[in-house]
Amino acid sequence: MFNYLDFEKPVADLEGKILELKKLSENGEAVDVGDEIARLEKRSQDALREAYRQLTPWQKVQVARHPDRPHCLDYVRTLFTDFTQLAGDRAFGEDNAVIAGFARFRGDAVAVLGLEKGNDTQTRLKHNFGSARPEGYRKAVRVMEMADRFGIPVVSLVDTAGAYPGIGAEERGQAEAIARSTSACLSLRSPNVSVIIGEGGSGGAIAIAVANQVYMLEHSIYSVISPEGAASILWRDTTRSKDAATNMKITAQDLLELKIIDGVIAEPLGGAHRGAEQVINAAGDQIAKGFSDLAGQNMDYREHRREKFLAMGRNL
């Protein structure tokens, strides 16, 4: 049973009826319901297709934040082998919001960075809902410096509403840690590929997403501030979040048109949470293609990143 979003109510009603009929059939309280179930399943698919036919930016925000959406560790477990996770920044402590280590991706050594939200109350608290503290970004810098030293490509998986804004984080140099992590991305002599798998929020996301190739899942979002935060600043009214989401151009389709990202990875009908294995494998294929394309150009990866980000906004 899925957690349904507001605009998915017609689908929820139909799938609820299907479950009721299946339970009645299993308990022997109803007979010959196969045809009715098939009819309702077709109606449910049609309703789902109609709901996702042309999502508004605000609806995409809701899908990107869906609690059942596959998270960073789901991708790590599926796409990488021999993953060895590293902990701590060797200065203050460990931050479980940032997943960092080394692994093999389709036989090749890679460094892996990711922001993990968690998928239930316990893991969400453990990973601080994907909002990293300074020590998380310093851990990321540590891993990137090791990757740079040994010429290992870097893969980053982004899913965060933003860096943690708590007093302790600010006292320990949150802004400085984000800046150094961003600089470490830009300074890599090896190639790096980043995928926005859910939310890409502000500096908390860009700190590990300044990559040669940046991709987004079809219903993910990438923004300098959350729609709620933008509405609060612009109109002093968080109820205008929908307007902010539309005006900010935060969807994958908008950002591809603006040449901020390099490609969009299709999601199954109904979002990534309705076909986790399918979308994770599609992301893996896109990551592999990204590295292959970069290798084929025999480039200076630092200069490529520099030109890529300096070019943003020039020809619009």
Order of alpha helices (4+ residues) and beta strands (2+ residues): alpha-alpha-alpha-alpha-beta-beta-beta-alpha-alpha-beta-alpha-alpha-beta-alpha-beta-beta-alpha-alpha-alpha-beta-alpha-alpha
